Amino acid sequence: MRVLLTTEGAANSAAGGMSLLWIIIMYAVLFGALWFFFWRPQKKEQKRVAAMLSSLEIGDYVLTNSGFYGSIIDITDDTVIVEFGNNRNCRIPMEKSAISRVEKPE
C-alpha cells in the first residue's frame, strides 16, 4: 500500500509541473497576440503621422481635427499658421498635432 501512495505522489507532481509549463506558454501566446493586434498597429500609425507632419510645406491644404480645411502659410518648429475661409482673411496659428490630414496642391 505504501508504494502505491509514493507512485501517485510522483504522478501528481509531474502533472503540476506540466500545468505550470502550460500556463507560461499561454501567457506568452497572450502577450504575443496583444503585441500583434494592439501595440504594433499603434506604432505604425504614430510613424505615419510623424512622417506626414514632417513633410508639411507652405501651400499644402490641411484638414484639422476640428474639421476645418485650410491652407498653410507659415511653418515653425511645432506650430503652423493656417489660413481659412473663402476670402482668406482668417489666419490661425495652431499646433502641428492638430492636423489630421494633408493634401498636396496639384
Protein Blocks (a to p, Z undefined) as FASTA:
>chain_A
ZZmmmmmmmmmmmmmmmmmmmmmmmmmmmmmmmmmmmmmmmmmmmmmmmmmmmmgcehia
cddfkopacddfbdcfkbccddedjkopaccdddfklpfbdcddZZ
